[in-house]
Amino acid sequence: MTEETIAQTTDPPRIHWRRMYLISIGMILIVVGIAWQFNLLPFANNLPRQNAIMVIAPYRHQGTWVFDDSSAGLLQEPFVAGVPEMIDVIVKDIPDADQGFRLLFSAKPFPQYQKKLVWLRGDGGGNYYRFSDSDMEGWICPAMFKYYETAPKELYVKAEPMK
C-alpha cells in the first residue's frame, strides 16, 4: 500500500457542515409547516381570517343573540348595544331563528346580501355601525378583530335559515 492509500483509509470521515446546515433548515421548515397546518402555532390563532365571506351561527341565549366560533376562541359571544335589535330585523322572516340561523358577512358586497352596514366610529375597543337604509345602529365588539385586522368601512350581511 502506498502512503496516500493508507492516509485515506485511516482518516475519519469528513463532516459536510454546509450539507448538515441545509438539511437542518429544511427539517425546521417542514416541522413549522406541519404545525401551521394543524393550528399548533400560538401566534397563528390570533391572526384574522382571510376568507372573503365569513359565516357564524347566532342563536338566542339568556335573552340576547350570541354565537360560538371555536376556531376563534369564542363561546356564547354576545351581541350588545343595538346589534340584537338589528339582528331581529334581518331574521324577521326566518322561522325559529331563535334556535339558530346562519349569518354570512363580508367587507365586500356579495350576491343577495340583505343589509349594508356603514362604519360610524370606534368606541371602547369596538366599532359602531348603522344600516345604510335606516338610522338603526349598533356596537360590534372587539371580537370583530378575530375576523378583520381593522374595522371595515362597510359590512355586508345576510341571514339564512339553517338547512
N, C-alpha and C positions, 0 to 999 in steps of 0.2 A: 504494500500500500504506500501511496505517496503521502507526503506531509499534508497536502491540500485535502486529500480524501479523509485522512484521519481527523483533521480540524472540522470538516463538515459533519462527520458522524458524531463528534463529541460536543459540538456547540449546542447549547439549549435552544429550543425553538424560539424564534423571534415573535414578540407580540406586536401586532399591527394596530397601534393606538388609533390611528385615523379610522380604520375599519370598525374598531370597537366603539368609537365615539359615534359614528354614523348609525350603527346598529342600535345603540342605546337611545339615541334621539328618535329613531323610528319606532322603537318599542314604547317609548313615552307617548308619542303621538297616537299610537294605536290605543293605548290604555285611556288616554284623555278622550278620544273619540267615542269609545265604548261607554265611558262614564257620562259623557254628554248625551248620548243617545238614550240612556236609561235614566236621565234626570238625576244623576248622583252627584253632580257638582253643586255645592251650596250656593254659589253666585248665580247659577243658571235659573234657579227658581224665582229670582227676583226680577228677571227680565220681562218686559212687556211682551205680549203675544204679537205674532207677525201676521196673523190671519187678516184678510180684508173684511170678512164678516164674522163676528163672534156670536155665540149663542149661549144663553143661560136659561134656566127653567125656574122662574119665580113661582112662589106659592104663598098662601096666607098662613101666618103663624102668629099666634097671640095678638091678632087684630091688625097686623100690618103685613105688607109684602116683604118677603125675604127670598134669598136664593143661596144655593150651595155651589161651590166650584172647588172641588178638592185639588185640582191641578194648580189653582191659585192660592190655596190655603184658606179658603173662605167657607164658613159653615154658618148657615142661618144669618147671612149678612143682610141687615135690614135696609130698606129704602125709607128715607125720612124726609121731613121738611118740604112737603109739597109733591114729592115724587109718587107716593102712594095714590094720591088723587089723579095724577097724570096717568098712572098705570090703569086706574079704574076706567078712564076714558078710552084707552086703546083696547081694553078687553071686554067692553060692554056687550059685544056680540059673540063672545066665546062662552059656550055653556060650561059650567063648573070650572071656571078659570081659577077659583079659589084653591082647587085641588092641584093646580099646576098648569102652566102653559109654556110655550116656547117663545122666547123673546130674542129676536135677531137684532143686532145693532152694528153699525159701521160708521166710520168717519167719512165715508164716501157714499153717495146715493147708490142704491141697488134696486133692481126691478121690484115693483109693487110695495115699496116701503110705505108705511102708514103715516108716519109723522116725522117732521124735521124739527130737531131741537137746535136752538141757536144759543151759543155761549153768551152769557151776560157779564159775569165777573167771577173771580176767585174769592173764596172766603173760608177761613178756618181749615185750610188744607184741602177743601173740596171746591166744587165749582157750581155756580148757578146756571141753569139752562131754562129756556122757555120754549113752548111750542111756537113755531113760526106763524101759525094761523090763529093764535089766541094770546091772551095775556097770562095764561096759566104757566107758572114757573115752579121749579123745584131745585133742591140742592143735591148734587151727586157727590157722595163721599169720596175720600181718598182711595178707596178700593178701585176706583176707575184706573189708577195708575198701575194696576196689575195687568191692564189691557192696553194702555197707551202711555207713552213716555211723557207727553204733555197733553193738557186738556185740548181736545179737538175744538175748533171753532164751530163745527156743526156735527150733530149726531143724527143718524137716520135709524129709525126703529120700526119693527113690525112684530106684532103679536100673532101667534098662531096656536090653534089647539094642539095638544099632544096627540100623536097618532099612534 
